[in-house]
């Protein structure tokens, strides 16, 4: 596994550590989440591969990951979106926030999350080692489903959807 960037509460770099160890210890680290909309305003979701080391088989935003020490956030977001979903576009920064939540397998997600958005029409070309399935969903339909079946979605995605800045994006 790769290293992730450890940060303080102001997102200043304080070091790096192996990704799984960071999630075992629940340390604050830099991450990004990408929301992809089509021109109708529907949101692209991915169903995480059941083989992921956490949150496998759950629906989430189009892409999320961690930048490395030697890459810009712009490079990291574009590279990862292309890797996971086969979409080659440059997402734009929307907002950032921190959160901490318990995951499956005894892991803890504690992230300083930079949320990006982009617009894409068409079908993604998913990387089957990362993504099991995908769909575009109407926001009202998604929020209703989230109320009725919250266990079907990743913890960070639920936090993003409930964030006060989400509807501004």
C-alpha positions as YAML, in Angstrom:
chain: A
units: angstrom
residues:
- id: 1
  name: UNK
  ca: [0.00, 0.00, 0.00]
- id: 2
  name: UNK
  ca: [1.00, 3.60, -0.42]
- id: 3
  name: UNK
  ca: [1.73, 6.33, 2.08]
- id: 4
  name: UNK
  ca: [-0.75, 9.11, 2.83]
- id: 5
  name: UNK
  ca: [-0.08, 12.67, 3.99]
- id: 6
  name: UNK
  ca: [-0.58, 13.31, 7.69]
- id: 7
  name: UNK
  ca: [-1.89, 16.81, 8.43]
- id: 8
  name: UNK
  ca: [-2.83, 18.99, 11.39]
- id: 9
  name: UNK
  ca: [-6.27, 20.58, 11.87]
- id: 10
  name: UNK
  ca: [-5.30, 23.41, 9.48]
- id: 11
  name: UNK
  ca: [-4.22, 20.96, 6.75]
- id: 12
  name: UNK
  ca: [-0.50, 21.61, 7.25]
- id: 13
  name: UNK
  ca: [1.68, 18.62, 6.40]
- id: 14
  name: UNK
  ca: [3.19, 17.00, 9.50]
- id: 15
  name: UNK
  ca: [4.47, 13.76, 7.94]
- id: 16
  name: UNK
  ca: [3.42, 10.65, 6.06]
- id: 17
  name: UNK
  ca: [2.59, 7.08, 6.95]
- id: 18
  name: UNK
  ca: [1.43, 3.87, 5.33]
- id: 19
  name: UNK
  ca: [-2.29, 4.09, 4.49]
- id: 20
  name: UNK
  ca: [-3.53, 1.00, 6.36]
- id: 21
  name: UNK
  ca: [-1.63, 1.97, 9.52]
- id: 22
  name: UNK
  ca: [-3.16, 5.47, 9.37]
- id: 23
  name: UNK
  ca: [-6.65, 3.94, 9.18]
- id: 24
  name: UNK
  ca: [-5.87, 1.53, 12.02]
- id: 25
  name: UNK
  ca: [-4.71, 4.41, 14.24]
- id: 26
  name: UNK
  ca: [-7.36, 6.91, 13.09]
- id: 27
  name: UNK
  ca: [-4.82, 9.63, 12.30]
- id: 28
  name: UNK
  ca: [-5.84, 12.83, 10.49]
- id: 29
  name: UNK
  ca: [-4.72, 12.73, 6.86]
- id: 30
  name: UNK
  ca: [-5.34, 14.54, 3.58]
- id: 31
  name: UNK
  ca: [-7.88, 13.13, 1.18]
- id: 32
  name: UNK
  ca: [-10.16, 14.15, -1.66]
- id: 33
  name: UNK
  ca: [-13.65, 13.23, -2.80]
- id: 34
  name: UNK
  ca: [-14.98, 13.88, -6.29]
- id: 35
  name: UNK
  ca: [-18.63, 14.47, -7.11]
- id: 36
  name: UNK
  ca: [-19.46, 14.06, -10.79]
- id: 37
  name: UNK
  ca: [-22.74, 15.43, -12.12]
- id: 38
  name: UNK
  ca: [-24.25, 15.18, -15.56]
- id: 39
  name: UNK
  ca: [-25.84, 18.22, -17.22]
- id: 40
  name: UNK
  ca: [-29.27, 17.14, -15.89]
- id: 41
  name: UNK
  ca: [-27.90, 17.51, -12.34]
- id: 42
  name: UNK
  ca: [-27.83, 13.78, -11.59]
- id: 43
  name: UNK
  ca: [-24.94, 12.53, -9.46]
- id: 44
  name: UNK
  ca: [-22.64, 9.71, -10.57]
- id: 45
  name: UNK
  ca: [-22.26, 7.00, -7.93]
- id: 46
  name: UNK
  ca: [-19.86, 4.12, -7.77]
- id: 47
  name: UNK
  ca: [-20.39, 0.89, -5.91]
- id: 48
  name: UNK
  ca: [-17.07, 0.08, -4.31]
- id: 49
  name: UNK
  ca: [-15.57, -3.30, -5.12]
- id: 50
  name: UNK
  ca: [-16.25, -5.89, -2.43]
- id: 51
  name: UNK
  ca: [-12.50, -6.53, -2.46]
- id: 52
  name: UNK
  ca: [-11.63, -3.04, -1.12]
- id: 53
  name: UNK
  ca: [-9.92, -3.07, 2.27]
- id: 54
  name: UNK
  ca: [-12.83, -1.16, 3.78]
- id: 55
  name: UNK
  ca: [-16.39, -0.15, 2.85]
- id: 56
  name: UNK
  ca: [-16.54, -2.75, 0.07]
- id: 57
  name: UNK
  ca: [-19.86, -3.17, -1.73]
- id: 58
  name: UNK
  ca: [-21.18, 0.23, -0.61]
- id: 59
  name: UNK
  ca: [-22.37, 3.05, -2.85]
- id: 60
  name: UNK
  ca: [-20.32, 6.24, -2.77]
- id: 61
  name: UNK
  ca: [-19.32, 9.33, -4.71]
- id: 62
  name: UNK
  ca: [-17.69, 8.88, -8.11]
- id: 63
  name: UNK
  ca: [-14.15, 8.80, -6.72]
- id: 64
  name: UNK
  ca: [-12.14, 9.38, -3.57]
- id: 65
  name: UNK
  ca: [-8.53, 8.84, -2.61]
- id: 66
  name: UNK
  ca: [-5.41, 10.45, -1.17]
- id: 67
  name: UNK
  ca: [-2.79, 12.62, -2.87]
- id: 68
  name: UNK
  ca: [0.86, 11.66, -2.47]
- id: 69
  name: UNK
  ca: [3.52, 14.00, -1.09]
- id: 70
  name: UNK
  ca: [4.95, 14.65, -4.55]
- id: 71
  name: UNK
  ca: [1.74, 15.50, -6.46]
- id: 72
  name: UNK
  ca: [-0.61, 18.44, -6.56]
- id: 73
  name: UNK
  ca: [-4.25, 18.00, -5.64]
- id: 74
  name: UNK
  ca: [-5.19, 18.83, -9.25]
- id: 75
  name: UNK
  ca: [-2.94, 16.05, -10.57]
- id: 76
  name: UNK
  ca: [-4.13, 13.58, -7.93]
- id: 77
  name: UNK
  ca: [-7.84, 14.16, -8.57]
- id: 78
  name: UNK
  ca: [-7.55, 13.91, -12.34]
- id: 79
  name: UNK
  ca: [-5.32, 10.81, -12.18]
- id: 80
  name: UNK
  ca: [-7.53, 8.95, -9.71]
- id: 81
  name: UNK
  ca: [-10.80, 9.77, -11.49]
- id: 82
  name: UNK
  ca: [-9.30, 8.40, -14.70]
- id: 83
  name: UNK
  ca: [-7.93, 5.32, -12.87]
- id: 84
  name: UNK
  ca: [-11.19, 4.37, -11.13]
- id: 85
  name: UNK
  ca: [-13.87, 5.58, -13.55]
- id: 86
  name: UNK
  ca: [-12.08, 6.03, -16.88]
- id: 87
  name: UNK
  ca: [-13.12, 9.70, -16.94]
- id: 88
  name: UNK
  ca: [-10.40, 12.13, -18.04]
- id: 89
  name: UNK
  ca: [-11.52, 15.57, -16.83]
- id: 90
  name: UNK
  ca: [-10.15, 18.09, -14.35]
- id: 91
  name: UNK
  ca: [-12.42, 18.38, -11.29]
- id: 92
  name: UNK
  ca: [-12.80, 21.80, -9.65]
- id: 93
  name: UNK
  ca: [-12.43, 22.49, -5.94]
- id: 94
  name: UNK
  ca: [-15.76, 23.02, -4.11]
- id: 95
  name: UNK
  ca: [-15.13, 22.90, -0.34]
- id: 96
  name: UNK
  ca: [-13.21, 21.11, 2.40]
- id: 97
  name: UNK
  ca: [-14.05, 19.71, 5.82]
- id: 98
  name: UNK
  ca: [-12.75, 17.29, 8.41]
- id: 99
  name: UNK
  ca: [-14.48, 14.24, 9.78]
- id: 100
  name: UNK
  ca: [-13.81, 11.13, 11.83]
- id: 101
  name: UNK
  ca: [-15.87, 7.94, 11.71]
- id: 102
  name: UNK
  ca: [-15.52, 4.24, 12.38]
- id: 103
  name: UNK
  ca: [-15.42, 1.90, 9.42]
- id: 104
  name: UNK
  ca: [-15.75, -1.84, 9.06]
- id: 105
  name: UNK
  ca: [-12.83, -4.14, 9.89]
- id: 106
  name: UNK
  ca: [-11.90, -2.04, 12.94]
- id: 107
  name: UNK
  ca: [-10.62, 0.87, 10.84]
- id: 108
  name: UNK
  ca: [-11.13, 4.59, 11.46]
- id: 109
  name: UNK
  ca: [-11.41, 7.23, 8.75]
- id: 110
  name: UNK
  ca: [-10.13, 10.62, 9.96]
- id: 111
  name: UNK
  ca: [-9.74, 12.88, 6.98]
- id: 112
  name: UNK
  ca: [-9.20, 16.46, 5.99]
- id: 113
  name: UNK
  ca: [-11.31, 15.99, 2.88]
- id: 114
  name: UNK
  ca: [-11.06, 18.28, -0.15]
- id: 115
  name: UNK
  ca: [-14.28, 17.96, -2.16]
- id: 116
  name: UNK
  ca: [-14.18, 18.50, -5.92]
- id: 117
  name: UNK
  ca: [-16.90, 18.55, -8.55]
- id: 118
  name: UNK
  ca: [-17.08, 18.08, -12.29]
- id: 119
  name: UNK
  ca: [-19.59, 17.57, -15.07]
- id: 120
  name: UNK
  ca: [-19.57, 14.50, -17.30]
- id: 121
  name: UNK
  ca: [-22.15, 13.08, -19.67]
- id: 122
  name: UNK
  ca: [-21.75, 9.53, -20.82]
- id: 123
  name: UNK
  ca: [-20.84, 6.15, -19.44]
- id: 124
  name: UNK
  ca: [-17.69, 5.73, -17.39]
- id: 125
  name: UNK
  ca: [-15.24, 2.94, -18.15]
- id: 126
  name: UNK
  ca: [-14.86, 1.47, -14.65]
- id: 127
  name: UNK
  ca: [-11.79, -0.23, -13.24]
- id: 128
  name: UNK
  ca: [-13.24, -3.52, -11.94]
- id: 129
  name: UNK
  ca: [-10.57, -3.86, -9.23]
- id: 130
  name: UNK
  ca: [-11.86, -0.59, -7.71]
- id: 131
  name: UNK
  ca: [-15.50, -0.34, -8.77]
- id: 132
  name: UNK
  ca: [-18.21, -2.98, -8.91]
- id: 133
  name: UNK
  ca: [-20.97, -0.90, -10.51]
- id: 134
  name: UNK
  ca: [-22.04, 2.68, -11.28]
- id: 135
  name: UNK
  ca: [-25.15, 4.75, -11.89]
- id: 136
  name: UNK
  ca: [-26.34, 8.33, -12.28]
- id: 137
  name: UNK
  ca: [-28.98, 9.21, -9.68]
- id: 138
  name: UNK
  ca: [-31.34, 12.14, -9.27]
- id: 139
  name: UNK
  ca: [-30.39, 14.04, -6.08]
- id: 140
  name: UNK
  ca: [-33.90, 13.90, -4.57]
- id: 141
  name: UNK
  ca: [-34.08, 10.16, -5.23]
- id: 142
  name: UNK
  ca: [-30.63, 9.70, -3.70]
- id: 143
  name: UNK
  ca: [-31.45, 11.68, -0.55]
- id: 144
  name: UNK
  ca: [-34.67, 9.69, -0.11]
- id: 145
  name: UNK
  ca: [-32.82, 6.39, -0.53]
- id: 146
  name: UNK
  ca: [-30.20, 7.57, 1.92]
- id: 147
  name: UNK
  ca: [-32.90, 8.05, 4.58]
- id: 148
  name: UNK
  ca: [-34.39, 4.61, 3.93]
- id: 149
  name: UNK
  ca: [-31.20, 2.60, 3.42]
- id: 150
  name: UNK
  ca: [-28.24, 4.44, 5.00]
- id: 151
  name: UNK
  ca: [-26.32, 1.18, 5.43]
- id: 152
  name: UNK
  ca: [-25.96, 0.98, 1.63]
- id: 153
  name: UNK
  ca: [-23.69, 4.06, 1.48]
- id: 154
  name: UNK
  ca: [-20.18, 4.94, 2.66]
- id: 155
  name: UNK
  ca: [-19.88, 7.02, 5.81]
- id: 156
  name: UNK
  ca: [-17.98, 9.89, 4.14]
- id: 157
  name: UNK
  ca: [-20.45, 10.11, 1.27]
- id: 158
  name: UNK
  ca: [-23.32, 10.56, 3.73]
- id: 159
  name: UNK
  ca: [-21.35, 13.33, 5.44]
- id: 160
  name: UNK
  ca: [-20.69, 15.09, 2.12]
- id: 161
  name: UNK
  ca: [-24.36, 14.92, 1.15]
- id: 162
  name: UNK
  ca: [-25.35, 16.42, 4.51]
- id: 163
  name: UNK
  ca: [-22.67, 19.10, 4.47]
- id: 164
  name: UNK
  ca: [-24.05, 22.68, 4.33]
- id: 165
  name: UNK
  ca: [-21.92, 23.49, 1.27]
- id: 166
  name: UNK
  ca: [-23.05, 20.44, -0.74]
- id: 167
  name: UNK
  ca: [-26.00, 22.13, -2.42]
- id: 168
  name: UNK
  ca: [-23.82, 25.11, -3.37]
- id: 169
  name: UNK
  ca: [-21.52, 22.91, -5.47]
...
